[in-house]
Amino acid sequence: MRTTKRKRAEPAAPNRPPLRQDTARPSGDAEDTAALRDSEERFRGIFENSLIGVYRTAPDGRILMANPALVRMLGYASFAELAARNLEDQHDSIDYERAEFKRRVEQDGTITGLEVRWRRRDGTVFHVREGARVVRGEDGRTLYYEGTVEDITEQRRSRQLVLQQAAFMTAAMDGMAILDQDGRYLYVNDAHARIYGYEAPAELLGKSWETLYNDVELRRFNQEIMPVFWQSGQWRGEAVGRRRDGGEFPQELSLTRIEGGGLVCVVRDISEAKRAEEIRARLATAVEQAAEVIVITDTAGTIQYVNPAFERVTGYSAAEAVGGNSRILKSGAHDAKFYAAMWRTLAGGEVWSGHFVNRRKDGALYEEEATISPIRDAAGAIVNFVAVKRDVTGEVQLARQLRESQKLQAIGQLAGGVAHDFNNLLQAVVGTVEVLRSQGSDPQVLTKAVTELETDIRRGAALARQLLLFAHRSVVKTERIDLNDVVRSADRLLRRLLREDIRFGIEPVPEPLPVDADRGQLEQVLVNLAVNAVDAMPAGGALTIRTSHPSGGDAVLEVQDTGVGIPEEVRARIFEPFFTTKGSEKGIGLGLSVVHGIVTGHGGTIEVASRPGEGATFRIALPYRDSGIGRQPAPTSPATAPPHAGGKRVLLVEDERGAREGLQQVLTALGYEAVAVASGEQAVALPTAPPFDALLTDLMLPGLHGVEVAAALRARWPQIQVVVMSGYAEDEAIRRGVFEGKLRFLQKPFDMATLARELGAALGDAEASEE
């Protein structure tokens, strides 16, 4: 926009613009004058009432004339206000300068259809279409410029809208078309052509829509669709279209009548939607007909859907369940921690699987396996949970019955095997007794017989101990011990079990190997593995027991033999209870199973390496402890009285007469004053004085059992020391007492040295506490 100031020429008189040049005709002609006056009046009416702006401007920028439409268009109140401007200083157009306008009109004589932007008085912009011409005098000099201005702002806006709509229709995913009243295509967008299998819209222009449908569908159009359309002016629904290649597809169709005849058609290919709908329908049918219970809840557990299987299993109808909470099925079998853990898993977006014991509507309990999965929305937020559950009540009952059957079968197998082994032991004892009866006067025979009896007793004790270990009913005394010491102490016992054709040796490492273990159980492991090795070497061989501490890891115990080896298919089952390849005459198949149970119970592992014909090596790894090893009590010789025996009174309670009489003799031989009774009632009925220093009682007694006897006597004699003996420990109170040090425990059978050691230790503790 130019802003240079110029000296302005005087404007023409307002409201009466000159419409002719005075030199046109002589003024004296009255008739011509009247005609001219009429023409001027008509022109003036057109000029002032026209909707198109009309102007005349001088080359020096003065506005000579402007009709009211142009004055209003530019935002002025009167022509005088408009004419007060000079176009050389303030040009209306934004898109070109005044000088450019003058150059073009001077050069070409006219300007036609120039679309540019103008600025109103208030600064707002509008679009105009301008036309102008130059008017020159007889001498060729430019007299003025005159022209017309049309406000085309709304036209441009409408045209832009049409262009946008056309672009939208072209880019639309839905097919769009305009048809004439004869049903022929006037306009087709790209999507419409593509949907019907055409490469370009031009291929459909001028064609009838009927080419895009088969005969069956055309009859439907004529009989059902078009009558509704012509009556209401619109129709919307589904139809079946036919593509260019003859393939048919489902479509959603919308028809709208337009003025002047014809219609607008919008079509959408719904093939994918139909397929998805079919999949959803099949899925819904599968869910409805599934044998498994399916439940959908919101994140708070409110039930939103249940399938018929839910109704069948729980007894609740869908109407009763939907809107309620899944808590209606709670039976009380699971505590709050169970449900809290489940909800933590689900809230974390993870799948939960588990076992429920729930309650039906009629109050009956049932069991089900369940998998609950979170459902997320498009943003990834959890919005629902879906549970798939299977009623396993019948399966659980069958499994329980099977376990009971297997248990009875195992008990029968166990009883048969135990009877077999004990009968063999009893036969050996009977044979030894017969030898004593006939040749007992011979000192050598007597010594040998006593040794054999002791061996048979130990075998019987080992068998009983295996049964207790297998039944998990033995008392475990865990202490910090040296694994090497266990190997060394078992050396003499193991040599008694081995035949003369078997070479035996031990190879303990020099340094101590501290482990937390039950000494008796580790000795049982060595005995069982040694017996297994002996059976694997029918023609003799070598048995080696060694320890090691590789690379500062676990303490390792290895038992290696040179026997027949173990085939791979057998090696996979050797630790199963009752599995044996030796035949019924060799045992019941508990040995290695007990070994496995002891080792894993101590937090260790056991592996076996073997090949047929190359022997076997059992490798046991136990957690190594860094701290020191406690001092092991030295066994007391049966022939020597313990240091605390002199003058001490011991009360013996044992209901088995043979055991009671034998133990009383042993106690007397150890230097104790022993009083023996057959029941707990007899023990508590004894007079208060003189007091007893120790109580040696059996656990399982008729009437009062051993723990109750100990409690009653301690109330009378607080200082009395208690040693409980039993073939097994059933009462948890005994376990607690043993572990807390309140009671000492002796596993039957035990020898004289073990009894002396336990009683001596108990009385020694009492004296230490008195000091």
C-alpha positions in Angstrom: 0.0 0.0 0.0 1.4 3.4 -1.0 1.4 6.2 1.6 3.2 9.1 -0.3 1.4 12.5 0.0 0.5 14.3 -3.2 -1.2 17.6 -4.0 -4.8 16.6 -4.7 -7.0 17.9 -7.5 -10.5 19.0 -6.6 -13.0 16.2 -6.7 -16.0 16.2 -9.0 -19.3 17.4 -7.5 -20.9 14.6 -5.5 -24.2 12.8 -6.2 -24.5 14.3 -9.7 -21.7 12.7 -11.6 -21.1 13.9 -15.2 -22.4 11.1 -17.5 -21.6 12.7 -20.8 -19.2 15.1 -22.5 -20.6 18.6 -23.3 -19.1 18.6 -26.7 -21.4 15.7 -27.8 -24.1 17.8 -29.6 -25.1 21.5 -30.0 -27.3 22.5 -27.1 -29.7 24.4 -29.2 -31.4 21.3 -30.4 -34.4 21.0 -28.0 -35.5 17.5 -29.1 -32.0 16.0 -28.6 -31.7 17.7 -25.3 -34.9 16.1 -24.0 -33.9 12.7 -25.2 -30.5 13.0 -23.6 -32.1 14.1 -20.3 -34.3 10.9 -20.4 -31.3 8.7 -21.0 -29.4 10.3 -18.2 -32.3 9.7 -15.8 -32.5 6.0 -16.7 -28.7 5.6 -16.4 -28.8 7.4 -13.1 -31.4 4.9 -11.8 -29.3 1.9 -12.8 -26.2 3.6 -11.4 -27.6 4.3 -8.0 -29.6 1.0 -7.5 -27.1 -1.4 -8.9 -25.7 -4.1 -6.5 -22.4 -4.0 -8.4 -20.0 -1.1 -7.6 -19.3 1.4 -10.3 -16.5 4.0 -10.2 -14.6 6.6 -12.2 -11.2 7.7 -11.2 -8.7 10.2 -12.6 -5.1 9.3 -13.5 -3.9 11.5 -10.6 -5.8 9.3 -8.1 -8.9 11.4 -7.6 -12.2 9.5 -7.2 -14.5 11.2 -9.7 -17.6 9.0 -9.2 -18.8 6.0 -7.2 -22.3 4.6 -6.9 -23.9 3.7 -3.5 -23.1 0.0 -3.8 -19.3 0.7 -4.0 -19.5 3.2 -1.2 -21.2 0.6 1.0 -18.9 -2.1 -0.2 -15.9 -0.1 1.1 -17.5 0.7 4.4 -18.1 4.5 3.9 -21.2 6.5 4.9 -21.2 8.7 1.8 -19.5 9.3 -1.5 -18.0 12.5 0.0 -16.1 10.4 2.6 -14.9 8.0 -0.1 -13.9 10.8 -2.5 -11.9 12.5 0.2 -9.2 9.8 -0.3 -6.7 9.8 -3.1 -5.9 6.4 -4.6 -2.3 7.3 -5.2 -2.0 7.5 -1.4 -4.4 4.8 -0.3 -5.2 2.1 -2.8 -8.1 -0.3 -2.1 -6.5 -3.4 -3.5 -4.1 -5.6 -1.3 -2.8 -7.7 -4.2 -1.5 -5.0 -6.5 -0.3 -1.4 -6.4 -2.1 1.6 -8.0 0.8 2.0 -10.4 0.4 -1.7 -11.6 -3.3 -1.1 -12.2 -2.6 2.0 -14.3 0.1 0.2 -16.2 -2.1 -2.7 -17.2 -5.2 -0.6 -18.1 -3.1 1.9 -20.1 -1.3 -0.9 -21.9 -4.3 -3.1 -22.6 -7.1 -0.6 -22.6 -9.2 -2.9 -20.4 -9.0 -5.2 -17.4 -11.5 -8.1 -17.3 -12.4 -10.6 -14.5 -9.6 -9.5 -12.2 -10.2 -11.4 -8.8 -8.3 -9.7 -6.0 -8.6 -8.8 -2.4 -9.7 -5.3 -1.2 -9.6 -3.7 2.2 -12.6 -1.9 3.7 -12.4 1.3 5.7 -12.4 -0.7 8.9 -9.5 -2.9 7.7 -11.5 -6.1 7.0 -10.6 -7.9 3.8 -13.0 -9.1 1.1 -12.8 -10.6 -2.4 -13.9 -8.7 -5.5 -14.0 -9.3 -9.2 -13.0 -6.1 -11.0 -13.3 -4.9 -14.6 -12.0 -1.5 -15.9 -11.2 0.5 -19.0 -9.4 3.6 -20.0 -11.3 6.6 -21.5 -9.2 9.0 -23.7 -9.8 12.3 -25.3 -9.6 13.2 -29.0 -6.0 14.0 -28.5 -5.3 10.5 -27.0 -4.7 11.8 -23.6 -6.2 9.7 -20.7 -9.3 11.4 -19.3 -10.2 8.9 -16.6 -10.6 5.2 -15.7 -14.0 3.6 -15.2 -14.9 0.2 -14.0 -17.1 -2.2 -12.0 -16.5 -4.1 -8.8 -18.4 -7.2 -7.6 -18.1 -8.6 -4.1 -17.5 -12.3 -4.6 -16.6 -13.2 -1.0 -19.6 -15.5 -0.6 -19.1 -16.9 -4.0 -15.5 -17.9 -3.2 -16.6 -19.3 0.1 -19.3 -21.4 -1.5 -16.9 -22.4 -4.3 -14.3 -23.4 -1.6 -16.9 -25.4 0.2 -17.8 -27.2 -3.0 -14.1 -28.0 -3.6 -13.7 -29.3 -0.1 -16.8 -31.4 -0.4 -15.5 -32.8 -3.7 -12.2 -33.5 -2.1 -13.9 -35.2 0.8 -16.0 -37.3 -1.5 -13.0 -38.3 -3.5 -11.0 -39.2 -0.4 -13.9 -40.9 1.5 -13.6 -44.6 2.4 -17.3 -45.0 1.6 -18.4 -45.1 -2.0 -20.3 -42.0 -3.0 -22.2 -41.4 -6.3 -24.8 -39.1 -7.8 -27.3 -40.6 -10.3 -29.7 -38.9 -12.6 -33.4 -39.6 -12.7 -32.8 -42.4 -15.1 -30.5 -44.1 -12.7 -27.3 -43.4 -14.6 -24.1 -42.3 -12.8 -23.3 -38.6 -13.1 -20.6 -38.6 -10.4 -18.6 -41.5 -8.8 -15.8 -41.1 -6.2 -12.7 -43.4 -6.1 -14.0 -45.5 -3.3 -17.3 -46.3 -5.1 -15.4 -47.5 -8.2 -12.9 -49.5 -6.0 -15.7 -51.2 -4.0 -17.3 -52.5 -7.2 -14.0 -53.6 -8.6 -13.4 -50.8 -11.2 -10.0 -49.1 -11.6 -11.3 -45.6 -12.2 -14.6 -43.7 -11.6 -14.8 -42.8 -15.3 -15.6 -46.5 -16.0 -19.0 -46.1 -14.3 -20.0 -42.7 -15.5 -23.1 -42.9 -17.8 -23.8 -46.5 -16.8 -26.9 -47.7 -15.0 -26.8 -48.8 -11.4 -28.6 -52.0 -12.3 -25.3 -53.4 -13.8 -24.0 -53.7 -10.2 -26.6 -56.1 -8.9 -27.8 -59.6 -9.7 -31.3 -60.5 -10.8 -32.5 -61.6 -7.4 -31.3 -58.4 -5.8 -32.8 -56.3 -8.6 -36.2 -57.8 -8.0 -35.8 -57.0 -4.3 -35.0 -53.4 -5.2 -38.0 -53.1 -7.4 -40.4 -54.7 -5.0 -39.2 -53.7 -1.6 -36.6 -50.9 -1.7 -37.5 -48.4 -4.4 -41.2 -48.1 -3.4 -40.1 -47.0 0.0 -37.5 -44.7 -1.5 -39.8 -42.9 -3.9 -42.4 -42.5 -1.1 -40.1 -41.2 1.7 -37.2 -39.8 -0.4 -34.6 -42.0 1.3 -33.7 -45.6 2.2 -31.0 -47.2 4.2 -30.3 -50.9 4.7 -28.2 -53.8 3.5 -28.0 -55.3 0.0 -25.8 -57.6 -2.0 -23.6 -55.9 -4.6 -21.9 -57.5 -7.6 -18.3 -56.5 -8.5 -16.9 -56.2 -12.0 -15.5 -59.7 -11.8 -18.9 -61.2 -10.8 -18.0 -61.7 -7.2 -20.7 -60.6 -4.7 -20.3 -58.9 -1.4 -22.6 -57.6 1.4 -23.0 -53.8 1.5 -24.6 -51.1 3.6 -26.5 -48.8 1.3 -27.9 -45.3 1.8 -30.1 -43.6 -0.9 -31.2 -39.9 -0.7 -33.4 -38.2 -3.3 -32.3 -34.8 -4.6 -34.3 -32.0 -6.1 -34.9 -32.1 -9.8 -34.8 -35.9 -9.8 -31.9 -38.3 -9.3 -30.4 -39.4 -6.1 -27.2 -39.6 -3.9 -25.9 -43.1 -3.2 -23.5 -44.0 -0.4 -22.3 -47.6 -0.2 -20.0 -49.3 2.2 -18.5 -52.8 1.8 -19.3 -54.7 5.1 -17.6 -58.0 4.2 -15.1 -57.7 7.0 -17.7 -56.6 9.5 -19.9 -59.5 8.5 -17.0 -61.9 8.9 -16.2 -60.4 12.3 -19.9 -60.7 13.3 -19.9 -64.3 12.3 -16.8 -64.9 14.4 -18.4 -63.1 17.3 -21.5 -65.2 16.8 -19.6 -68.4 16.8 -17.6 -67.3 19.8 -20.8 -66.4 21.6 -22.3 -69.8 20.7 -19.1 -71.5 21.9 -19.3 -69.7 25.2 -23.0 -70.4 25.6 -22.5 -74.1 24.9 -19.2 -74.6 26.6 -19.0 -77.3 29.3 -16.7 -75.0 31.3 -18.1 -72.3 33.5 -17.4 -68.8 32.1 -17.9 -65.7 34.2 -17.1 -62.1 33.3 -16.8 -59.5 36.0 -15.8 -55.9 36.3 -12.6 -54.9 38.3 -14.6 -54.9 41.5 -15.8 -58.5 41.0 -19.4 -57.6 40.1 -20.7 -60.2 37.7 -21.6 -59.0 34.3 -22.1 -62.3 32.4 -22.4 -66.0 33.1 -22.9 -68.8 30.7 -25.4 -71.7 31.0 -22.7 -73.9 32.5 -22.5 -71.5 35.5 -26.2 -72.0 36.1 -25.9 -75.8 35.8 -22.9 -76.0 38.2 -23.8 -73.4 40.8 -27.6 -73.6 40.8 -27.8 -69.8 40.4 -29.7 -68.4 37.4 -28.1 -65.8 35.2 -30.7 -63.3 36.5 -29.7 -64.0 40.1 -26.0 -63.8 39.4 -25.6 -60.8 37.1 -25.2 -57.7 39.1 -24.2 -59.6 42.2 -20.7 -60.2 43.4 -18.7 -63.4 42.9 -18.5 -63.7 46.7 -21.9 -65.5 46.5 -19.9 -68.7 45.8 -17.5 -68.4 48.8 -17.5 -71.5 51.0 -15.2 -70.4 53.8 -12.6 -73.0 52.7 -10.1 -70.2 51.7 -8.8 -67.5 54.1 -8.4 -63.8 53.3 -4.8 -64.3 52.4 -5.8 -66.7 49.6 -8.1 -64.1 48.0 -5.7 -61.2 48.6 -2.9 -63.0 46.7 -5.3 -63.8 43.9 -6.5 -60.1 43.5 -2.9 -58.9 43.7 -2.0 -61.1 40.8 -5.0 -59.9 38.8 -4.5 -56.3 39.6 -1.0 -56.6 38.4 -2.3 -57.6 35.0 -1.2 -61.3 35.3 -3.2 -64.4 34.8 -4.2 -66.3 37.9 -4.7 -70.1 38.0 -5.8 -72.1 41.0 -8.2 -74.3 42.8 -11.5 -73.2 44.5 -13.7 -75.0 47.0 -17.0 -73.1 46.4 -20.6 -73.5 47.6 -23.6 -74.0 45.4 -26.9 -72.3 45.9 -28.2 -75.3 47.7 -25.3 -75.2 50.1 -23.4 -78.2 48.7 -19.6 -77.8 48.3 -17.9 -78.3 45.0 -14.4 -78.0 43.7 -13.2 -76.3 40.5 -10.0 -75.5 38.7 -10.0 -71.9 37.5 -8.1 -69.6 35.3 -8.8 -65.9 35.6 -7.5 -63.4 33.0 -7.6 -59.6 32.9 -9.2 -57.9 29.9 -7.7 -54.6 28.8 -9.2 -51.7 26.7 -7.5 -50.0 23.8 -5.6 -47.8 26.2 -4.2 -50.8 28.1 -6.3 -50.3 31.2 -7.8 -53.4 32.9 -11.6 -53.1 32.5 -12.8 -56.7 33.1 -11.8 -60.2 34.3 -12.9 -63.4 32.6 -12.9 -66.6 34.5 -12.9 -70.0 32.9 -13.7 -72.7 35.5 -14.1 -76.5 35.4 -16.0 -78.5 38.0 -13.5 -81.1 39.2 -15.6 -82.4 42.1 -16.0 -85.9 40.6 -12.3 -86.0 39.6 -11.2 -85.0 43.1 -13.4 -87.7 44.6 -12.1 -90.3 42.2 -8.5 -89.2 42.8 -9.1 -89.5 46.6 -10.5 -93.0 46.2 -7.5 -93.9 44.0 -5.1 -92.6 46.6 -6.9 -94.6 49.3 -6.7 -97.7 47.1 -3.1 -97.1 46.4 -2.4 -96.5 50.1 -4.1 -99.8 51.0 -2.1 -101.5 48.3 1.1 -99.9 49.5 0.3 -100.9 53.1 -0.3 -104.4 52.0 2.9 -104.5 50.0 4.8 -102.9 53.0 3.3 -105.3 55.5 4.3 -108.3 53.3 7.8 -107.0 52.9 8.2 -106.2 56.5 6.9 -109.6 57.5 9.3 -111.2 55.1 12.3 -109.2 56.5 11.4 -109.7 60.1 10.7 -113.4 59.6 14.2 -113.7 58.3 15.6 -111.9 61.3 13.5 -114.0 63.7 14.7 -117.1 61.9 18.2 -116.0 62.4 17.6 -115.3 66.1 15.8 -118.7 66.6 18.8 -120.4 65.0 21.2 -118.6 67.3 19.0 -119.5 70.4 19.0 -123.1 69.4 22.8 -123.1 69.1 23.0 -121.5 72.6 20.6 -124.1 74.0 22.7 -127.0 72.7 26.2 -125.6 72.8 26.1 -122.6 75.2 28.6 -124.1 77.5 31.3 -123.6 74.9 32.8 -120.1 75.4 33.7 -119.6 71.7 30.2 -120.6 70.6 28.7 -118.3 73.2 30.8 -115.3 72.1 29.9 -115.9 68.4 26.2 -116.4 69.2 26.1 -113.2 71.2 27.8 -111.3 68.3 25.3 -112.7 65.8 22.4 -111.8 68.1 23.7 -108.2 68.3 24.0 -108.0 64.5 20.4 -109.3 64.0 19.1 -106.8 66.6 20.8 -104.0 64.7 19.4 -105.2 61.4 15.9 -105.2 63.0 16.5 -101.7 64.4 17.6 -100.5 61.0 14.5 -101.9 59.4 12.2 -100.3 62.0 14.1 -97.0 61.5 13.6 -97.2 57.7 9.9 -97.6 58.3 9.7 -94.6 60.6 11.7 -92.5 58.1 9.4 -93.6 55.3 6.3 -92.7 57.4 7.9 -89.4 58.5 7.4 -90.3 62.1 10.9 -90.3 63.5 12.2 -87.5 65.7 15.0 -85.6 63.9 17.9 -84.3 66.1 19.7 -81.8 63.9 23.1 -80.7 65.2 26.4 -79.4 63.8 28.5 -82.5 63.1 31.5 -83.4 61.0 30.6 -85.5 58.0 34.0 -87.2 58.2 33.2 -88.3 61.7 29.9 -89.9 60.6 31.9 -91.9 58.0 34.5 -93.0 60.5 32.0 -94.0 63.2 30.0 -96.1 60.6 33.1 -97.9 59.5 32.8 -100.7 62.1 29.1 -101.1 61.6 29.4 -101.4 57.9 32.1 -104.0 58.0 29.8 -106.3 59.8 27.3 -106.0 56.9 29.8 -106.8 54.2 30.8 -110.2 52.9 34.4 -111.4 52.9 34.6 -111.1 49.1 34.0 -107.3 49.2 36.9 -104.9 49.8 35.9 -101.9 51.8 37.6 -98.6 52.5 36.9 -95.1 53.5 38.6 -91.9 52.2 37.6 -88.9 54.4 39.3 -85.6 53.6 41.7 -84.3 56.3 39.8 -81.1 57.2 36.4 -81.1 59.0 33.2 -80.9 56.9 30.6 -79.2 59.2 27.0 -79.9 58.3 23.7 -79.5 60.1 22.2 -83.0 60.2 20.8 -85.9 62.3 23.7 -88.3 62.9 21.5 -91.3 63.1 19.8 -90.5 59.8 23.2 -90.0 58.0 24.3 -93.4 59.4 21.1 -94.8 58.0 22.0 -93.4 54.6 25.4 -95.1 54.6 23.9 -98.4 55.8 21.2 -98.4 53.0 23.7 -97.4 50.3 26.1 -100.1 51.5 23.4 -102.8 51.5 22.4 -101.7 48.0 26.1 -101.9 46.9 26.5 -105.4 48.4 23.5 -106.6 46.5 24.9 -105.2 43.3 28.2 -107.2 43.7 27.1 -110.8 43.9 30.5 -112.0 42.8 32.4 -109.6 45.1 34.0 -106.3 44.4 35.1 -103.1 46.1 33.1 -100.5 48.1 34.5 -97.1 48.8 33.1 -94.2 50.8 34.8 -90.8 50.4 34.1 -87.2 51.3 35.2 -84.0 49.6 34.7 -80.2 49.6 35.1 -79.1 46.0 35.8 -75.5 45.3 34.4 -74.3 48.6 30.9 -75.5 47.7 28.8 -78.2 49.4 30.1 -81.0 51.6 30.1 -84.1 49.4 29.7 -87.7 50.4 30.2 -90.4 47.7 29.5 -94.1 47.9 31.1 -96.0 45.0 30.9 -99.7 44.1 32.2 -101.9 41.3 29.0 -103.9 40.9 26.8 -104.7 37.9 25.7 -101.1 37.4 22.2 -99.6 36.8 20.5 -99.5 33.4 19.2 -96.0 32.4 15.5 -97.1 32.5 16.0 -98.3 36.0 18.1 -95.3 37.1 15.1 -93.0 36.5 13.0 -95.0 39.1 15.4 -96.1 41.8 14.2 -93.5 44.4 10.5 -94.5 44.0 9.0 -96.2 47.1 8.6 -100.0 46.7 10.5 -100.1 43.4 13.0 -102.9 43.4 14.7 -105.1 40.8 16.0 -107.6 43.4 12.9 -109.8 43.8 10.8 -110.2 46.9 13.4 -112.3 48.7 15.8 -109.3 48.7 13.6 -106.7 50.4 10.7 -104.3 49.9 12.2 -101.5 47.9 12.4 -98.8 50.6 16.1 -98.4 51.0 16.9 -95.8 48.3 13.6 -94.1 48.8 14.5 -93.5 52.4 17.9 -92.3 51.4 16.3 -89.7 49.0 13.9 -88.5 51.7 16.7 -88.1 54.3 19.0 -86.2 51.9 16.3 -83.8 50.6 15.0 -83.3 54.1 18.5 -82.0 55.0 18.4 -79.5 52.1 20.7 -81.6 50.0 20.7 -83.4 46.7 21.6 -86.9 45.5 22.7 -88.0 42.1 23.7 -91.4 40.7 26.2 -92.1 37.9 26.2 -95.6 36.6 26.5 -97.7 33.5 25.8 -101.4 33.1 28.9 -103.4 34.0 30.8 -100.3 35.4 29.4 -100.1 38.9 27.6 -97.1 40.4 28.5 -93.9 42.3 25.9 -92.2 44.6 26.9 -88.5 45.1 25.3 -86.7 48.0 25.8 -82.9 48.5 24.8 -81.3 51.8 25.0 -77.6 52.7 28.5 -76.8 54.1 28.5 -74.7 57.3 31.4 -72.4 58.1 31.1 -72.4 61.9 32.8 -74.9 64.2 31.6 -78.4 65.1 30.3 -79.2 68.6 32.1 -81.7 70.7 30.6 -85.2 70.1 30.0 -87.2 73.3 32.1 -90.2 73.7 30.2 -93.5 74.1 30.3 -95.0 77.5 31.3 -98.7 77.8 28.5 -100.9 79.0 30.8 -102.5 81.4 31.7 -99.1 83.1 29.2 -97.2 85.3 28.7 -93.6 84.2 30.2 -91.0 86.5 26.7 -89.9 87.8 25.3 -93.4 88.5 26.4 -93.8 92.2 23.5 -93.4 94.6 21.1 -92.0 91.9 17.5 -93.3 91.9 15.9 -94.0 88.6 12.2 -94.7 88.1 11.5 -97.0 85.1 8.0 -97.0 83.5 7.6 -99.7 80.8 4.4 -101.7 80.1 6.2 -104.6 78.2 7.4 -107.0 80.9 10.3 -108.4 79.0 11.6 -104.9 78.2 11.0 -103.7 81.7 12.9 -106.5 83.4 15.8 -106.3 80.9 16.1 -102.5 81.3 16.0 -102.8 85.1 18.8 -105.2 85.0 20.8 -102.9 82.7 20.2 -99.9 85.1 21.3 -102.0 88.1 24.4 -103.1 86.2 25.2 -99.4 85.5 25.1 -98.6 89.2 21.7 -97.0 89.5 19.0 -97.8 92.1 16.2 -98.8 89.7 12.5 -99.0 90.6 10.3 -100.5 87.8 6.6 -100.1 87.3 4.2 -101.2 84.5 2.1 -98.1 84.1 1.9 -94.3 84.5 -0.8 -94.7 87.2 1.6 -96.9 89.3 4.3 -94.3 88.9 2.3 -91.3 90.1 1.0 -93.5 93.0 4.5 -94.0 94.5 5.3 -92.3 97.8 6.8 -88.8 97.7 9.9 -89.9 99.6 12.5 -90.8 98.9 12.6 -88.7 95.6 13.8 -90.0 92.3 16.6 -88.3 90.4 15.6 -89.5 86.9 12.6 -90.9 85.0 13.0 -93.4 82.2 9.6 -93.8 80.6 8.1 -95.3 77.5 6.0 -92.9 75.4 3.0 -95.1 74.6 1.6 -96.5 77.8 -1.9 -97.7 78.7 -3.7 -94.9 80.5 -1.3 -92.0 81.3 1.3 -91.7 78.5 4.9 -90.9 79.1 4.5 -87.1 78.7 1.7 -87.0 81.3 3.7 -89.1 83.7 6.7 -86.8 83.3 4.5 -83.7 84.0 3.0 -85.2 87.1 6.3 -86.3 88.6 8.0 -83.0 87.8 5.2 -81.3 89.8 6.2 -83.5 92.7 10.0 -83.5 92.2 11.0 -80.4 90.1 14.6 -81.6 89.9 13.8 -84.9 88.3 15.4 -85.5 84.8 13.3 -87.2 82.1 14.3 -89.5 79.3 11.5 -90.7 77.0 12.0 -93.8 74.9 9.8 -95.0 72.1 9.8 -97.0 68.8 8.3 -93.8 67.2 7.3 -90.3 68.2 3.6 -89.6 67.4 2.8 -86.8 69.9 3.7 -83.3 68.8 4.3 -82.5 72.5 7.2 -84.9 72.5 8.7 -83.3 69.4 8.4 -79.9 71.0 9.9 -81.1 74.2 12.8 -82.8 72.5 13.6 -79.7 70.4 13.4 -77.3 73.3 15.6 -79.5 75.4 13.0 -80.2 78.1 13.1 -84.0 77.4 15.7 -86.4 76.2 14.7 -88.9 73.7 15.9 -92.5 73.1 14.9 -94.3 69.9 14.2 -98.0 70.5 16.1 -100.3 70.3 19.2 -98.9 72.0 22.2 -100.5 73.6 23.6 -100.3 77.1 26.2 -97.7 76.1 23.6 -95.4 74.6 21.4 -95.6 77.7 24.3 -94.9 80.0 25.3 -91.9 77.8 21.7 -90.4 77.9 21.1 -90.9 81.6 24.6 -89.6 82.4 24.1 -86.5 80.3 20.7 -85.8 81.9 22.0 -86.2 85.4 25.0 -84.1 84.5 22.8 -81.3 83.3 20.9 -81.4 86.6 24.1 -81.1 88.7 25.4 -78.3 86.5 22.2 -76.4 87.0 22.4 -76.9 90.8 26.0 -75.4 90.8 
